[in-house]
Amino acid sequence: MNALPTIETQATQAARWASLLCQSGYIAELHGSGFDQTWRIFATWNGPQVAEIGLDGCGASWSGTDEMWLTIIGPSEGVSA
């Protein structure tokens, strides 16, 4: 049986995803700490929130468009469109 990832492992994955989005021109803000950690992703500094990355107990969780995930984050996870 596989153990669930630690909070630290999940947070590392979420931070890596946020970093990939920043490298693609999005703005990422970290809110909270520990298991309540959430990355909010914005189109521009004053623009709308376009996605959110949180922790769900199994890893980072994505709330945003499929296209954004598949083109920016998916390749780092071995997933392609």
C-alpha positions in Angstrom: 0.0 0.0 0.0 1.3 3.4 -0.9 1.6 6.1 1.8 0.1 9.5 1.2 2.7 12.2 0.5 3.7 14.4 3.4 2.5 18.0 3.6 6.1 19.1 2.7 6.1 16.9 -0.4 2.7 18.3 -1.5 3.8 21.8 -0.8 7.0 21.3 -2.9 4.9 20.0 -5.8 2.5 23.0 -5.5 5.4 25.4 -5.4 7.0 23.8 -8.5 3.7 24.2 -10.4 3.5 27.8 -9.3 7.0 28.4 -10.5 6.2 26.9 -13.9 3.3 29.3 -14.2 5.5 32.3 -13.2 8.0 31.3 -15.9 5.1 31.4 -18.3 4.2 35.0 -17.4 1.5 34.4 -14.7 1.7 35.9 -11.2 1.5 33.5 -8.2 0.7 34.5 -4.6 1.1 32.0 -1.7 -1.6 32.2 0.9 -1.7 30.2 4.2 0.7 27.7 5.5 1.0 24.0 6.2 -2.0 22.0 4.8 -4.0 25.2 4.4 -1.5 26.5 1.8 -3.0 27.8 -1.5 -1.3 29.4 -4.5 -3.5 31.9 -6.3 -2.6 32.4 -9.9 -3.3 35.7 -11.7 -3.1 36.7 -15.4 -1.3 40.0 -14.5 -0.4 42.0 -11.4 -3.8 43.7 -11.4 -5.6 41.1 -13.4 -8.2 38.4 -12.6 -7.4 35.2 -10.7 -7.2 32.4 -13.4 -6.3 29.4 -11.3 -5.6 28.1 -7.8 -3.2 25.4 -6.6 -3.9 23.8 -3.2 -3.1 20.6 -1.2 -5.6 17.8 -1.2 -3.8 15.1 0.9 -2.6 13.2 -2.2 -0.5 16.0 -3.8 -1.0 19.4 -5.3 -4.6 20.0 -6.5 -5.4 22.2 -9.6 -8.3 24.5 -10.1 -8.0 26.1 -13.4 -8.4 25.4 -17.1 -7.4 22.0 -18.5 -5.5 23.8 -21.3 -3.3 25.8 -18.9 -2.5 22.7 -16.9 -1.8 20.5 -20.0 0.4 23.1 -21.7 2.3 24.5 -18.7 2.3 21.9 -15.8 1.4 18.6 -17.5 4.8 18.1 -19.3 6.6 18.3 -15.9 4.3 15.5 -14.6 4.7 13.3 -17.7 1.3 14.3 -19.1 0.8 15.8 -22.6 -2.2 17.0 -24.5 
